[in-house]
Amino acid sequence: MGADNAERLDRGIDALGLDLDGTQRAALLAYLELLAHWNRAYNLTAVRDPAEMVTRHLLDSLAVVPWLDGVSLIDVGTGAGLPGIPLAIARPDLAVTLLDASSKRIRFVRQAVIELGLQGVTPVQARVESFRASDGFDMVISRAFTALSDMLTSCRHLVAADGRFLAMKGAQVERELADLPAGFDVLDVTELQVPGLEATRMLVRARIAEGLRRDRDQ
């Protein structure tokens, strides 16, 4: 994938303060190479330049790592596996489910999981409304999947009683927060510092309101 992209990734990981070893960094570059190759035929992402993919896909996803709390995560509307695959590489202890309704995207994700040898990562082709899991997930994450209100309501059945929603958003997040549906609490809104990215990235962490959590547990 080129020395320049490897150096760009290394600088970005170091700037984020992440402790990723050589094997993990190599896996991220291997994923990038797969994404760039498949993208020519499958149109998985509008970003064509691998150097731009380092910043806008890999580092953008990895910026969330410090806010991961739990052992299970579902990436809703994962697309080409973002942010789920970079997070699975950075946190191999996580059980990660990659959910998307598109057959071509899940086809790529399945191949990437196999070629990268990612253990504990499960690609699933299904609509979020119809997907059911035996246990709720500690974390439900989405990256530009849908409006915050829609994410919370459509993914409510996926989160564990004490789980968290993590919504990766742009600069206009205040408008979405104003439309927050009843029954949910926002824990915090954090501006993510993505190395090399000029656009604003925000992370909204939310949960089901306490009273509703108690009702669901009963």
N, C-alpha and C positions, 0 to 999 in steps of 0.2 A: 504493500500500500504506500510505500515511500517513506524515506527517512524524515522528510519535512512533516508529514502527518504524525509520525511517531513522536517527534520532538514537540509538536503542538499539543498532542494529547498528554505527554509527560508534564509539560509546563502547566497545562490546565488542571491536571490531577493534583499536582503539588500546590497550585494556587488555592484549590478547594480544601486542602489540608487532609486529603484522603490517604490512607495507608494501603495502597494496592501494590502487590508484588509483581514481578516480571511476568508471571504466568497470567495474571489477571489483565495486565496491560496488553499482552499479546492477544488474549481472547477478545478484547475490545477492538483491536485492529483487525482481527480476523472477521469479526462481525461486520465491521465497516466495509471490508472488502466484499463480503457476501452481499451486503445491502447495495453497494454500488454496482455490482455485477447483475444482480437480479433486477435492479431498478431500470435497467435499459429495456427490458422486455415487459416487466410487470407494472411499471409506473407506480411504485410503492410510496414514493415521496417526491415532492416538487423540487427538493434540493438535489442538484445533480453533481455538484463539485464535492469530491471527497473531503477536501480541506474544510469546506463549509459544513459538511456533515459532522466533522469532529466537534465543532463548536455548537452547532444548532441541534444536534441529536445526542452525541455522546456526553459532552460536558453539561448540556442542559439537563439531561436525565440524571447524571451523577450528582448534580447540585442538591438533589433531594435526600441523598444518603444520610446526612446527619439527623434528619427528621423521621427516619424509619424506626418504628417501635413495635415489636412483635415478631412472630415467627411465620406468619402466613400473609400473603399479599395477592390481590387480584388486580391486574391491569385491565381496565375496562376500555374497550375501543382501542386495543393495543396497536392496531395498524401493522407496521413493520416490526413490532416488538419494542415499542418505545412508550414509556421508559422501562418496561419490564425486563428486557434482556440485559441492558447495562446494569440495572439494579441487581439482577440475579448474579451477574459476574462479580460485582462489587461486594455482594452479601450472599455468598454461597450457602450460608446457613438457612436462608429463607426458603420456604415453600411458595413458589410463584406460579400463579395461573394467568395465562395470557388469553384474553377473551376478545373475539372479534367476529362479526357476522359475515365478513368477506371471505370467500373460499380461497381466492388467490393470495390474500395476505396471510391467512393461516397456513397455507401451503408453504409459503416462504418461511414463516416462523417455525414450523415443524422441522424444516430442513436445517435452519440455523441452529436450533436446539440440538439436533443430532450431530451436526458437524462440529459444533463447539463443545460437545460432551457435557452439556449442562444438566446436572442432576437436580431433581426436585422441581423442574420446570415443566408445566403442563399446558400445552396449547389447546384451546377449545374453540370450535366454530359454533357460535350460537348468538342469538340476540340477548341482550342483557336482561330483558323482561322475562324471557323463558328459561334462562339458566338457573339451576338450583344446585346448591352444594349441601353436603350432609352437615357441615359445620360452617358457621359464619367465619369470615376472614378478619384477622386483626387489622388489616389495612385494605381499603379500597381506593385505588389511585387512578387518576385519569389525566391525560395530557391533551388539552384542547379537544376533548371528546364532545362536550355539549355544554350548554349553559349550566351554571352551578346549581340552580334550582332543579333543573331536569336531572342532573347527575344524582343529587341527593334523593330525590323521590324515586327514580328508576332503579337505584342501587341499594335502597334501604334494606331489601331482603338479603343482601349479600354480606352485610357487616355483622360482626359479632356484637354481643350486647355491650361490651366495653371497647369496641373497635373504633377506628378512626377513618374518616374520609380525607383524602389528600387530593386536592384539585390544583393542578398546575395551570396558571392563568397568565394573561397579559396585563397591560397597564390599566385596562378598563374594568378591573375587578370590582371597584366600588359600585358600579351600576348593578352588577350581579348580586352583590351583597345586599343591596337595597331590596331585592326581590326574594330574599331568603324565605323559603316556605316555613310554616309553623311546624314545630316538632323537632327542630334541629338547633344546636348551639354551635356557634363559631368559636373555636378555641383560640386561634391566632391567625394573623395574616402577616406573612413574612416576605420581604423582597429577597429573591435569590440572586446571589452574585455569581453570574456565569462568566468565567474568564473569556474575553474576546467577543462577547455578545453585547451589542449596543442596545438592543431592544430590552424593555423591562420584563422581568419574569417574577411572578408572584406565586406563593404557595398558600393556599387556604386549607387549614385543618379544621374539621368539624366533626361532630358526633350527634347521635340521636339524643334528644333532650332527656334529662335524668328521669323524669316521671314516666316517659314512654319506655325507657329502658327497663324500669321496674315492672311495668305492666307486661312487657314481652317476656320477662323472666318467670312470671307467675304462671 
